Amino acid sequence: MTGHLRQFQLGDTETIEEVLTALTSRFPIATELEKTFRHLFFDSFDWRLYQAGMQLDEVSGRDLHHLVLRNLADDSPYETARLEGEVARFARDYPPGLLRERITEPLQMRTLLPIVEVRSRVVCLKLLDREEKTVLRLQLEENRAKPHGRAEYLPMTHLLRLLPVRGYDKYLDQVSRFLSDKVGLLPQSQPLIALSLASIGRQPMDYSSKLDFILHPEMSTDAVARVIFTTLLDTIEQNLPGTRGDLDSEFLHDLRVAVRRTRSALTQIKGVFSEAITNEYKERFAWIGQITGPTRDLDVYLLGFDEYRKSLPEQFQADLEPLHDFLVSHQKSEQQALVRKINSPHFHTLLKSWRTFLNSPSEPGSEGDHAQKPISKVARKRIYRTFRLVLEEGLAIHPHSQPEELHELRKSCKKLRYLLEFFQSLYPKEEIRPLIKTLKSLLDNLGDYQDLEVQADKLREFAHQMVEEGEVPADTLLAMGMLVDGLLKRQQEARVAFADRFACFADPAPVESYNKLFGPGKKSPKSAGAKS
């Protein structure tokens, strides 16, 4: 820890009683009441609070039930709130205040999940001076941890915390030196959440949907492809429980992204597997995309509903409530249908057969022509060819181009983005990351252009469906018409912005970077540069 608090860990052989005996033999120590606490730490599935330098701790004890948002660096509380019931799962469910303000931005649409539970037996001490004033507070903590929902607690690091009293820093230094030099305790800088996770075999940030492969130029294309596909399969499987439970919309989103990346890799990393195997799994993963699409579409409309409502003049905003009810009802129905499909033997067999194939040695006839080639050569050629396609398609766009032409360009840009992300560790970070950033900006524009059109069409479809299913207030249909008009206007704004976004992508500087890194006749990256 840094800042005002100092922390030591007890070794395997020390007990709280032994450390207490050592302290009382050297300092005038008064023992206060012994207390027992339960800590239950919460974060999103993808560790958004931890990434933002925070830990959310539900603390309960005798006559105590608080939710404490702490600074991860020094354990100091940002905000403490008294709890009357269970911890709210979404930032929007908290009352207005500092706690809600701090967690809203990092969490966004993600739910809070219980991560790890800790039982702490705490012996509170105070160091007294000659006038019997308290000049330092100490906490001896005997801790045990378990995954939330499990029955058995596991041993974990015991701690001694020193909490200084303002104006008495010399006593903090004296006790710290004694604990280090005489008792042999080691300073401990890890927060309680990290220590408890380690005791149950986990670590913070053990899930991320971001691609972070460490590849080497001479690895065979077959070996690299299997690493990529296995990682993507892991992501699909990790997100299945949250998707089944509809815990938040990002579980299904991450699952679908992993499926799209899998299909793209099957297409773009050519000549690795036989054509028959490639086509088989492209088709089978396309099925997953199809069965997950309807639920995800409704998730997107529900996520954007507040923005829809705010885009209307205030006097018309309440007219959209029947649309919200319609979306909620149909999302629940599609979610139930989705769960049945992902629980089906067909879905289970697909994932199992794919993992079996990836883990099995290559069999005669299962390899493509490029399987044993170094990945550096295959990646360079595929990236450069796709880049040239994006450049060609983008330069052909003019003010009168049809929407289909921009849609095709978006598909090509996605392929290029996936290739750059798959193989970025083969190239210097400072050179490839700006290319990915510029491409993402272009993709955001193309995505807005297409998505706004799709949303406008879908809202018109919803209006007809709502009329067919029952009575709909005329004011609701009029408000939805206003939404459609607004979406189409924003689509045209995105179309106008396209020229500047593409100009940044096609600027001589990034084009030269593509030519330098991936162009014909360029040497493959050296192993020394293969760092992520």
BAFIDREN-629461 format. One record per residue (C-alpha): residue number from 1; residue in three letters; y, z, x negated. Coordinates in Angstrom, 1 decimal, padded with zeros to 4 digits. Layout:
// residues N
REC   tido   fidren        v        w        u
REC    NUM      ALA        Y        Z        X
...
***
This chain:
// residues 532
REC   tido   fidren        v        w        u
REC      1      MET    000.0    000.0    000.0
REC      2      THR    003.6   -000.5   -001.0
REC      3      GLY    006.7    001.3    000.2
REC      4      HIS    006.9    004.9    001.2
REC      5      LEU    003.2    005.7    001.5
REC      6      ARG    000.7    006.1   -001.3
REC      7      GLN   -003.0    006.0   -000.7
REC      8      PHE   -006.1    006.8   -002.7
REC      9      GLN   -009.7    006.2   -002.1
REC     10      LEU   -012.4    008.8   -002.5
REC     11      GLY   -015.3    007.7   -004.6
REC     12      ASP   -019.0    007.6   -003.5
REC     13      THR   -019.6    011.2   -004.7
REC     14      GLU   -016.4    012.9   -003.5
REC     15      THR   -016.1    014.6   -000.2
REC     16      ILE   -013.1    015.7    001.7
REC     17      GLU   -014.0    019.3    000.9
REC     18      GLU   -014.2    018.7   -002.9
REC     19      VAL   -010.8    017.0   -003.0
REC     20      LEU   -009.4    019.7   -000.9
REC     21      THR   -010.7    022.3   -003.3
REC     22      ALA   -009.2    020.5   -006.2
REC     23      LEU   -005.8    020.3   -004.6
REC     24      THR   -005.7    023.9   -003.5
REC     25      SER   -006.6    025.0   -007.0
REC     26      ARG   -003.6    023.3   -008.4
REC     27      PHE   -000.9    023.3   -005.7
REC     28      PRO    000.2    025.6   -002.9
REC     29      ILE   -001.4    023.8    000.0
REC     30      ALA   -001.4    024.8    003.6
REC     31      THR   -004.1    023.4    005.9
REC     32      GLU   -003.0    022.3    009.4
REC     33      LEU   -005.2    021.4    012.3
REC     34      GLU   -008.1    019.0    011.8
REC     35      LYS   -007.9    016.0    014.1
REC     36      THR   -010.2    013.2    015.2
REC     37      PHE   -008.9    009.7    016.1
REC     38      ARG   -010.3    006.4    017.2
REC     39      HIS   -008.6    003.2    016.0
REC     40      LEU   -009.4    000.0    017.7
REC     41      PHE   -007.8   -003.0    015.9
REC     42      PHE   -006.8   -006.1    017.9
REC     43      ASP   -006.0   -009.7    016.8
REC     44      SER   -006.5   -013.2    018.0
REC     45      PHE   -009.7   -015.0    017.1
REC     46      ASP   -007.8   -016.9    014.4
REC     47      TRP   -006.0   -013.9    012.9
REC     48      ARG   -002.5   -014.8    014.0
REC     49      LEU   -001.1   -011.2    013.7
REC     50      TYR   -002.7   -010.7    010.3
REC     51      GLN   -001.2   -014.0    009.1
REC     52      ALA    002.2   -012.7    010.3
REC     53      GLY    001.8   -009.5    008.3
REC     54      MET    001.0   -007.2    011.2
REC     55      GLN   -001.9   -005.1    012.6
REC     56      LEU   -002.2   -003.9    016.2
REC     57      ASP   -003.9   -000.6    016.5
REC     58      GLU   -005.0    001.2    019.6
REC     59      VAL   -005.0    004.9    018.6
REC     60      SER   -006.6    007.5    020.8
REC     61      GLY   -007.3    011.2    020.3
REC     62      ARG   -006.8    014.4    022.1
REC     63      ASP   -003.9    014.0    024.5
REC     64      LEU   -003.0    010.8    022.6
REC     65      HIS   -003.3    007.1    023.6
REC     66      HIS   -000.9    004.8    021.9
REC     67      LEU   -000.6    001.2    020.9
REC     68      VAL    000.9    000.9    017.4
REC     69      LEU    002.1   -002.4    015.9
REC     70      ARG    002.2   -001.8    012.1
REC     71      ASN    003.5   -003.5    009.0
REC     72      LEU    000.4   -004.7    007.2
REC     73      ALA    002.0   -004.2    003.8
REC     74      ASP    002.9   -000.5    004.0
REC     75      ASP    001.3    000.7    007.3
REC     76      SER    004.7    001.6    008.7
REC     77      PRO    005.0    001.3    012.5
REC     78      TYR    007.2   -001.5    013.9
REC     79      GLU    006.8   -000.2    017.4
REC     80      THR    004.7    002.4    019.3
REC     81      ALA    004.0    002.3    023.0
REC     82      ARG    002.2    004.8    025.2
REC     83      LEU   -000.8    003.4    026.9
REC     84      GLU   -001.8    004.2    030.4
REC     85      GLY   -004.8    001.9    030.6
REC     86      GLU   -006.4   -000.9    028.6
REC     87      VAL   -004.7   -003.0    026.0
REC     88      ALA   -003.1   -006.1    027.6
REC     89      ARG   -004.7   -009.3    026.2
REC     90      PHE   -001.7   -011.7    026.3
REC     91      ALA    001.8   -011.2    024.9
REC     92      ARG    003.3   -012.2    028.3
REC     93      ASP    001.5   -009.2    029.9
REC     94      TYR    003.5   -006.7    027.9
REC     95      PRO    006.8   -005.2    029.3
REC     96      PRO    010.0   -006.5    027.7
REC     97      GLY    010.7   -004.8    024.5
REC     98      LEU    010.3   -004.9    020.7
REC     99      LEU    006.5   -005.0    020.7
REC    100      ARG    006.4   -008.0    023.0
REC    101      GLU    009.1   -009.7    021.1
REC    102      ARG    007.3   -009.3    017.8
REC    103      ILE    003.8   -010.5    018.9
REC    104      THR    004.9   -013.4    021.3
REC    105      GLU    005.7   -015.9    018.6
REC    106      PRO    002.6   -015.5    016.4
REC    107      LEU    000.2   -015.2    019.3
REC    108      GLN    001.6   -017.8    021.6
REC    109      MET   -001.2   -018.7    024.1
REC    110      ARG   -004.0   -016.8    022.3
REC    111      THR   -005.6   -013.6    023.7
REC    112      LEU   -006.0   -010.4    021.8
REC    113      LEU   -009.6   -009.5    021.0
REC    114      PRO   -011.0   -006.2    019.7
REC    115      ILE   -011.9   -006.8    016.1
REC    116      VAL   -013.2   -003.5    014.6
REC    117      GLU   -013.4    000.1    015.7
REC    118      VAL   -012.9    003.1    013.3
REC    119      ARG   -013.6    006.8    013.8
REC    120      SER   -011.5    009.0    011.6
REC    121      ARG   -011.8    012.7    010.9
REC    122      VAL   -008.4    013.7    009.5
REC    123      VAL   -007.6    016.9    007.7
REC    124      CYS   -003.8    017.3    007.7
REC    125      LEU   -002.2    019.3    004.7
REC    126      LYS    001.2    020.1    003.6
REC    127      LEU    002.4    021.0    000.1
REC    128      LEU    004.9    023.9    000.0
REC    129      ASP    007.5    024.8   -002.5
REC    130      ARG    008.4    028.3   -003.6
REC    131      GLU    010.5    028.8   -000.5
REC    132      GLU    007.5    027.6    001.6
REC    133      LYS    009.3    024.5    002.7
REC    134      THR    007.2    021.4    003.3
REC    135      VAL    007.8    019.0    000.5
REC    136      LEU    004.9    016.6    000.9
REC    137      ARG    002.4    015.8    003.6
REC    138      LEU   -001.2    014.8    002.9
REC    139      GLN   -003.9    013.3    005.1
REC    140      LEU   -007.6    013.4    004.1
REC    141      GLU   -009.5    010.9    006.1
REC    142      GLU   -013.2    010.6    006.6
REC    143      ASN   -013.8    007.2    008.2
REC    144      ARG   -016.6    005.3    009.8
REC    145      ALA   -016.5    001.8    011.3
REC    146      LYS   -018.4   -000.5    013.6
REC    147      PRO   -018.0   -003.8    015.3
REC    148      HIS   -016.5   -003.2    018.7
REC    149      GLY   -019.2   -002.9    021.3
REC    150      ARG   -021.9   -001.8    018.9
REC    151      ALA   -023.5    001.6    019.0
REC    152      GLU   -023.9    002.6    015.4
REC    153      TYR   -021.0    003.5    013.0
REC    154      LEU   -021.3    002.6    009.4
REC    155      PRO   -019.9    004.5    006.4
REC    156      MET   -016.7    003.2    005.0
REC    157      THR   -014.0    004.2    002.4
REC    158      HIS   -012.6    007.7    002.8
REC    159      LEU   -008.9    007.9    002.1
REC    160      LEU   -006.2    010.4    000.9
REC    161      ARG   -002.8    009.4    002.1
REC    162      LEU    000.4    010.9    000.7
REC    163      LEU    003.4    010.9    003.1
REC    164      PRO    006.5    011.9    001.2
REC    165      VAL    009.3    014.0    002.7
REC    166      ARG    012.8    012.7    002.1
REC    167      GLY    014.5    014.2   -000.9
REC    168      TYR    011.3    015.5   -002.5
REC    169      ASP    010.0    012.4   -004.4
REC    170      LYS    009.2    014.5   -007.5
REC    171      TYR    006.4    016.2   -005.7
REC    172      LEU    005.0    012.9   -004.6
REC    173      ASP    004.8    011.8   -008.2
REC    174      GLN    003.3    015.1   -009.4
REC    175      VAL    000.5    015.0   -006.9
REC    176      SER   -000.1    011.3   -007.5
REC    177      ARG   -000.5    011.9   -011.3
REC    178      PHE   -002.9    014.9   -010.6
REC    179      LEU   -005.1    012.8   -008.3
REC    180      SER   -005.3    009.9   -010.8
REC    181      ASP   -005.6    011.8   -014.1
REC    182      LYS   -007.4    015.0   -013.1
REC    183      VAL   -009.4    014.2   -010.0
REC    184      GLY   -010.1    010.6   -010.9
REC    185      LEU   -009.2    009.0   -007.6
REC    186      LEU   -008.3    005.3   -007.6
REC    187      PRO   -005.2    003.9   -005.8
REC    188      GLN   -006.1    001.9   -002.7
REC    189      SER   -003.8   -000.9   -001.5
REC    190      GLN   -005.9   -002.3    001.3
REC    191      PRO   -004.9   -001.6    004.9
REC    192      LEU   -007.3    000.3    007.1
REC    193      ILE   -008.2   -002.8    009.1
REC    194      ALA   -009.3   -004.6    005.9
REC    195      LEU   -011.3   -001.6    004.6
REC    196      SER   -013.1   -001.2    008.0
REC    197      LEU   -013.9   -004.9    008.2
REC    198      ALA   -015.4   -004.8    004.7
REC    199      SER   -017.7   -002.0    005.7
REC    200      ILE   -019.2   -004.1    008.5
REC    201      GLY   -019.6   -007.2    006.4
REC    202      ARG   -016.5   -009.1    007.5
REC    203      GLN   -013.2   -009.9    006.0
REC    204      PRO   -009.8   -010.8    007.4
REC    205      MET   -009.2   -014.6    008.0
REC    206      ASP   -012.9   -015.3    008.3
REC    207      TYR   -012.2   -018.0    010.8
REC    208      SER   -009.7   -020.8    010.7
REC    209      SER   -009.8   -024.2    012.4
REC    210      LYS   -007.9   -025.7    009.4
REC    211      LEU   -009.9   -027.8    006.9
REC    212      ASP   -010.2   -026.3    003.5
REC    213      PHE   -012.9   -028.1    001.6
REC    214      ILE   -013.2   -027.7   -002.2
REC    215      LEU   -014.6   -031.1   -003.4
REC    216      HIS   -015.2   -032.5   -006.8
REC    217      PRO   -014.7   -036.2   -007.6
REC    218      GLU   -018.3   -036.8   -008.8
REC    219      MET   -020.0   -035.2   -005.8
REC    220      SER   -022.1   -037.8   -004.0
REC    221      THR   -020.7   -039.1   -000.7
REC    222      ASP   -023.8   -037.9    001.1
REC    223      ALA   -023.4   -034.3   -000.2
REC    224      VAL   -019.7   -034.3    000.8
REC    225      ALA   -020.4   -035.7    004.2
REC    226      ARG   -022.9   -033.0    004.9
REC    227      VAL   -020.5   -030.3    003.8
REC    228      ILE   -017.8   -031.7    006.1
REC    229      PHE   -020.2   -032.1    009.1
REC    230      THR   -021.7   -028.7    008.6
REC    231      THR   -018.3   -027.0    008.6
REC    232      LEU   -017.3   -028.8    011.7
REC    233      LEU   -020.5   -027.9    013.4
REC    234      ASP   -019.9   -024.2    012.5
REC    235      THR   -016.5   -024.5    014.1
REC    236      ILE   -018.0   -025.9    017.3
REC    237      GLU   -020.6   -023.1    017.5
REC    238      GLN   -018.1   -020.3    016.6
REC    239      ASN   -015.9   -021.4    019.5
REC    240      LEU   -018.7   -021.6    022.1
REC    241      PRO   -018.6   -017.9    023.2
REC    242      GLY   -014.9   -018.0    023.8
REC    243      THR   -015.1   -021.3    025.6
REC    244      ARG   -017.9   -020.1    027.9
REC    245      GLY   -015.9   -016.9    028.7
REC    246      ASP   -012.6   -018.9    029.1
REC    247      LEU   -011.0   -016.2    027.0
REC    248      ASP   -008.0   -018.4    026.1
REC    249      SER   -007.4   -022.2    026.0
REC    250      GLU   -007.6   -022.5    022.2
REC    251      PHE   -011.3   -021.9    022.0
REC    252      LEU   -012.0   -025.1    023.9
REC    253      HIS   -009.1   -026.9    022.0
REC    254      ASP   -010.6   -026.0    018.6
REC    255      LEU   -014.1   -027.0    019.8
REC    256      ARG   -012.8   -030.4    020.9
REC    257      VAL   -010.8   -031.0    017.7
REC    258      ALA   -014.0   -030.3    015.7
REC    259      VAL   -015.9   -032.8    017.9
REC    260      ARG   -013.1   -035.4    017.4
REC    261      ARG   -013.2   -034.9    013.6
REC    262      THR   -017.0   -035.2    013.6
REC    263      ARG   -016.8   -038.5    015.5
REC    264      SER   -014.0   -039.7    013.2
REC    265      ALA   -015.9   -038.8    010.1
REC    266      LEU   -019.0   -040.6    011.3
REC    267      THR   -016.9   -043.7    011.7
REC    268      GLN   -014.6   -043.4    008.7
REC    269      ILE   -017.0   -042.1    006.0
REC    270      LYS   -019.0   -045.4    006.1
REC    271      GLY   -022.3   -046.1    004.6
REC    272      VAL   -023.5   -042.5    004.3
REC    273      PHE   -026.1   -042.4    006.9
REC    274      SER   -028.1   -045.3    008.4
REC    275      GLU   -026.4   -047.2    011.1
REC    276      ALA   -028.9   -046.0    013.7
REC    277      ILE   -028.3   -042.3    012.9
REC    278      THR   -024.5   -042.9    012.8
REC    279      ASN   -024.4   -044.6    016.2
REC    280      GLU   -026.7   -042.1    017.8
REC    281      TYR   -024.6   -039.1    016.9
REC    282      LYS   -021.3   -040.9    017.6
REC    283      GLU   -022.6   -041.5    021.1
REC    284      ARG   -023.9   -038.0    021.5
REC    285      PHE   -020.7   -036.3    020.3
REC    286      ALA   -018.7   -038.6    022.6
REC    287      TRP   -020.6   -037.0    025.5
REC    288      ILE   -019.3   -033.6    024.4
REC    289      GLY   -015.8   -035.0    024.4
REC    290      GLN   -016.3   -036.3    027.9
REC    291      ILE   -017.7   -033.1    029.4
REC    292      THR   -014.9   -031.0    027.9
REC    293      GLY   -012.1   -033.3    028.8
REC    294      PRO   -011.4   -032.3    032.4
REC    295      THR   -011.1   -028.5    031.7
REC    296      ARG   -008.9   -029.2    028.6
REC    297      ASP   -006.6   -031.4    030.6
REC    298      LEU   -006.0   -028.7    033.3
REC    299      ASP   -005.5   -026.1    030.5
REC    300      VAL   -002.8   -028.3    029.1
REC    301      TYR   -001.0   -028.5    032.4
REC    302      LEU   -001.2   -024.8    032.9
REC    303      LEU    000.1   -024.1    029.4
REC    304      GLY    003.0   -026.4    030.1
REC    305      PHE    003.7   -025.2    033.6
REC    306      ASP    006.5   -022.8    032.7
REC    307      GLU    008.3   -025.7    030.9
REC    308      TYR    007.7   -027.9    033.9
REC    309      ARG    009.3   -025.3    036.1
REC    310      LYS    012.3   -024.7    033.7
REC    311      SER    012.9   -028.4    033.6
REC    312      LEU    013.9   -028.5    037.2
REC    313      PRO    017.2   -027.2    038.7
REC    314      GLU    016.8   -023.5    039.6
REC    315      GLN    016.9   -024.1    043.3
REC    316      PHE    013.8   -026.3    043.1
REC    317      GLN    011.7   -024.3    040.7
REC    318      ALA    009.9   -022.2    043.4
REC    319      ASP    008.7   -025.4    045.1
REC    320      LEU    006.2   -025.9    042.3
REC    321      GLU    004.1   -022.9    043.1
REC    322      PRO    001.6   -024.8    045.2
REC    323      LEU    001.1   -027.1    042.2
REC    324      HIS    000.3   -024.0    040.1
REC    325      ASP   -002.2   -022.7    042.6
REC    326      PHE   -003.8   -026.2    042.7
REC    327      LEU   -004.1   -026.3    038.9
REC    328      VAL   -005.5   -022.7    038.7
REC    329      SER   -008.1   -023.5    041.4
REC    330      HIS   -009.3   -026.7    039.8
REC    331      GLN   -009.3   -025.3    036.3
REC    332      LYS   -011.7   -022.6    037.5
REC    333      SER   -013.9   -025.2    039.2
REC    334      GLU   -014.0   -027.5    036.1
REC    335      GLN   -014.6   -024.4    033.8
REC    336      GLN   -017.7   -023.5    035.8
REC    337      ALA   -019.0   -027.1    035.6
REC    338      LEU   -018.3   -027.1    031.8
REC    339      VAL   -020.2   -023.8    031.3
REC    340      ARG   -023.2   -025.2    033.1
REC    341      LYS   -023.2   -028.3    030.8
REC    342      ILE   -022.7   -026.4    027.5
REC    343      ASN   -025.5   -024.0    028.5
REC    344      SER   -027.8   -027.0    029.2
REC    345      PRO   -030.9   -027.8    027.1
REC    346      HIS   -029.3   -031.2    026.4
REC    347      PHE   -026.3   -029.6    024.7
REC    348      HIS   -028.4   -027.0    022.8
REC    349      THR   -030.7   -029.7    021.6
REC    350      LEU   -027.9   -031.9    020.4
REC    351      LEU   -026.4   -029.1    018.2
REC    352      LYS   -029.8   -028.0    016.9
REC    353      SER   -031.0   -031.5    016.0
REC    354      TRP   -027.7   -032.3    014.2
REC    355      ARG   -027.9   -029.1    012.1
REC    356      THR   -031.6   -029.8    011.3
REC    357      PHE   -030.6   -033.3    010.2
REC    358      LEU   -027.7   -032.0    008.0
REC    359      ASN   -029.9   -029.3    006.4
REC    360      SER   -032.8   -031.7    005.7
REC    361      PRO   -033.3   -033.8    002.6
REC    362      SER   -032.5   -037.5    003.1
REC    363      GLU   -035.5   -039.4    004.2
REC    364      PRO   -036.3   -043.1    003.5
REC    365      GLY   -034.2   -045.2    005.8
REC    366      SER   -031.8   -042.5    006.7
REC    367      GLU   -029.2   -043.2    004.0
REC    368      GLY   -026.5   -045.8    003.9
REC    369      ASP   -025.4   -048.0    001.0
REC    370      HIS   -022.7   -045.5   -000.1
REC    371      ALA   -024.7   -042.3    000.1
REC    372      GLN   -025.1   -041.8   -003.6
REC    373      LYS   -021.7   -043.1   -004.7
REC    374      PRO   -019.1   -040.7   -006.1
REC    375      ILE   -016.9   -039.4   -003.2
REC    376      SER   -013.8   -040.2   -005.2
REC    377      LYS   -014.4   -043.9   -005.0
REC    378      VAL   -015.4   -044.0   -001.4
REC    379      ALA   -012.6   -041.7   -000.3
REC    380      ARG   -009.9   -043.7   -002.2
REC    381      LYS   -011.0   -047.0   -000.7
REC    382      ARG   -011.3   -045.7    002.9
REC    383      ILE   -007.9   -043.9    002.7
REC    384      TYR   -006.1   -046.9    001.3
REC    385      ARG   -007.6   -049.4    003.7
REC    386      THR   -006.7   -047.1    006.7
REC    387      PHE   -003.2   -046.6    005.3
REC    388      ARG   -002.7   -050.4    005.0
REC    389      LEU   -003.9   -050.8    008.6
REC    390      VAL   -001.3   -048.1    009.8
REC    391      LEU    001.4   -049.8    007.9
REC    392      GLU    000.5   -053.2    009.3
REC    393      GLU    000.3   -052.0    012.9
REC    394      GLY    003.5   -050.0    012.6
REC    395      LEU    005.6   -052.8    011.1
REC    396      ALA    004.4   -055.1    013.9
REC    397      ILE    006.0   -052.7    016.5
REC    398      HIS    009.2   -054.0    018.0
REC    399      PRO    011.5   -052.9    020.9
REC    400      HIS    009.4   -055.0    023.4
REC    401      SER    006.0   -053.9    022.2
REC    402      GLN    003.5   -052.9    024.9
REC    403      PRO    002.4   -049.2    025.2
REC    404      GLU   -001.1   -050.3    024.2
REC    405      GLU    000.1   -051.3    020.8
REC    406      LEU    001.6   -047.8    020.1
REC    407      HIS   -001.6   -046.3    021.4
REC    408      GLU   -003.7   -048.3    018.9
REC    409      LEU   -001.3   -047.2    016.2
REC    410      ARG   -001.8   -043.6    017.2
REC    411      LYS   -005.6   -044.0    016.9
REC    412      SER   -005.2   -045.5    013.4
REC    413      CYS   -002.8   -042.7    012.4
REC    414      LYS   -005.4   -040.1    013.5
REC    415      LYS   -008.1   -041.7    011.4
REC    416      LEU   -005.8   -041.7    008.4
REC    417      ARG   -004.8   -038.0    009.0
REC    418      TYR   -008.5   -036.9    009.2
REC    419      LEU   -009.3   -038.8    006.0
REC    420      LEU   -006.4   -037.2    004.1
REC    421      GLU   -007.4   -033.7    005.4
REC    422      PHE   -011.1   -034.2    004.6
REC    423      PHE   -010.4   -035.3    001.0
REC    424      GLN   -007.1   -033.6    000.1
REC    425      SER   -008.7   -031.3   -002.5
REC    426      LEU   -009.5   -034.3   -004.6
REC    427      TYR   -005.8   -034.9   -005.2
REC    428      PRO   -002.8   -032.8   -006.4
REC    429      LYS   -001.4   -030.7   -003.7
REC    430      GLU    002.2   -031.5   -004.5
REC    431      GLU    001.5   -035.2   -004.0
REC    432      ILE   -000.8   -035.3   -001.0
REC    433      ARG    000.7   -032.6    001.2
REC    434      PRO    004.0   -034.4    001.7
REC    435      LEU    002.0   -037.5    002.9
REC    436      ILE    000.1   -035.4    005.4
REC    437      LYS    003.4   -033.8    006.6
REC    438      THR    005.1   -037.1    007.2
REC    439      LEU    002.0   -038.6    008.9
REC    440      LYS    001.9   -035.5    011.2
REC    441      SER    005.5   -036.1    012.2
REC    442      LEU    004.7   -039.7    013.1
REC    443      LEU    001.6   -038.6    015.1
REC    444      ASP    003.6   -036.0    017.0
REC    445      ASN    006.0   -038.7    018.1
REC    446      LEU    003.2   -041.1    019.1
REC    447      GLY    001.4   -038.2    020.8
REC    448      ASP    004.4   -037.3    022.8
REC    449      TYR    004.9   -040.9    023.9
REC    450      GLN    001.4   -041.3    025.1
REC    451      ASP    000.9   -037.8    026.5
REC    452      LEU    004.1   -037.9    028.6
REC    453      GLU    002.9   -041.1    030.2
REC    454      VAL   -000.5   -039.6    030.9
REC    455      GLN    001.1   -036.5    032.3
REC    456      ALA    003.3   -038.5    034.6
REC    457      ASP    000.4   -040.5    035.9
REC    458      LYS   -001.7   -037.4    036.3
REC    459      LEU    000.9   -035.6    038.3
REC    460      ARG    001.1   -038.5    040.7
REC    461      GLU   -002.7   -038.3    041.0
REC    462      PHE   -002.5   -034.6    041.6
REC    463      ALA    000.0   -035.2    044.4
REC    464      HIS   -002.3   -037.5    046.2
REC    465      GLN   -005.2   -035.1    045.7
REC    466      MET   -003.2   -032.2    047.1
REC    467      VAL   -002.4   -034.2    050.2
REC    468      GLU   -006.1   -035.1    050.7
REC    469      GLU   -007.2   -031.4    050.2
REC    470      GLY   -004.8   -029.9    052.7
REC    471      GLU   -001.2   -029.5    053.8
REC    472      VAL    001.4   -029.7    051.0
REC    473      PRO    005.0   -028.8    051.6
REC    474      ALA    007.3   -031.8    051.4
REC    475      ASP    009.5   -029.9    049.0
REC    476      THR    006.6   -029.5    046.6
REC    477      LEU    005.9   -033.3    046.5
REC    478      LEU    009.7   -033.9    046.0
REC    479      ALA    009.7   -031.4    043.1
REC    480      MET    006.7   -033.1    041.6
REC    481      GLY    008.5   -036.4    041.9
REC    482      MET    011.4   -034.9    039.9
REC    483      LEU    008.9   -033.8    037.3
REC    484      VAL    007.5   -037.3    037.0
REC    485      ASP    011.0   -038.7    036.5
REC    486      GLY    011.8   -036.2    033.8
REC    487      LEU    008.5   -036.9    032.0
REC    488      LEU    009.1   -040.7    032.0
REC    489      LYS    012.7   -040.1    030.7
REC    490      ARG    011.4   -038.0    027.9
REC    491      GLN    008.8   -040.7    027.1
REC    492      GLN    011.6   -043.2    026.7
REC    493      GLU    013.4   -040.8    024.4
REC    494      ALA    010.2   -040.5    022.3
REC    495      ARG    010.0   -044.3    022.2
REC    496      VAL    013.5   -044.5    020.8
REC    497      ALA    012.7   -041.9    018.2
REC    498      PHE    009.7   -043.8    017.0
REC    499      ALA    011.7   -046.1    014.8
REC    500      ASP    013.1   -043.3    012.7
REC    501      ARG    009.7   -041.5    012.4
REC    502      PHE    007.9   -044.6    011.3
REC    503      ALA    010.7   -045.5    008.9
REC    504      CYS    010.0   -042.1    007.1
REC    505      PHE    006.3   -043.0    006.9
REC    506      ALA    007.0   -046.5    005.6
REC    507      ASP    009.8   -045.5    003.2
REC    508      PRO    009.3   -046.8   -000.3
REC    509      ALA    008.7   -043.4   -001.8
REC    510      PRO    005.6   -042.4    000.3
REC    511      VAL    004.4   -046.0    000.2
REC    512      GLU    004.5   -045.8   -003.6
REC    513      SER    002.6   -042.5   -003.4
REC    514      TYR   -000.1   -044.1   -001.4
REC    515      ASN   -000.3   -047.0   -003.9
REC    516      LYS   -000.4   -044.6   -006.8
REC    517      LEU   -003.1   -042.3   -005.4
REC    518      PHE   -005.3   -044.7   -003.6
REC    519      GLY   -004.4   -048.3   -004.5
REC    520      PRO   -006.8   -050.9   -005.9
REC    521      GLY   -007.6   -050.4   -009.6
REC    522      LYS   -006.5   -046.8   -009.6
REC    523      LYS   -008.6   -044.4   -011.5
REC    524      SER   -010.5   -041.8   -009.6
REC    525      PRO   -009.0   -038.3   -009.7
REC    526      LYS   -010.1   -036.1   -012.5
REC    527      SER   -012.0   -032.9   -011.9
REC    528      ALA   -009.1   -030.9   -013.4
REC    529      GLY   -007.0   -032.0   -010.5
REC    530      ALA   -009.5   -031.2   -007.8
REC    531      LYS   -008.0   -028.0   -006.5
REC    532      SER   -007.1   -027.3   -003.0
***
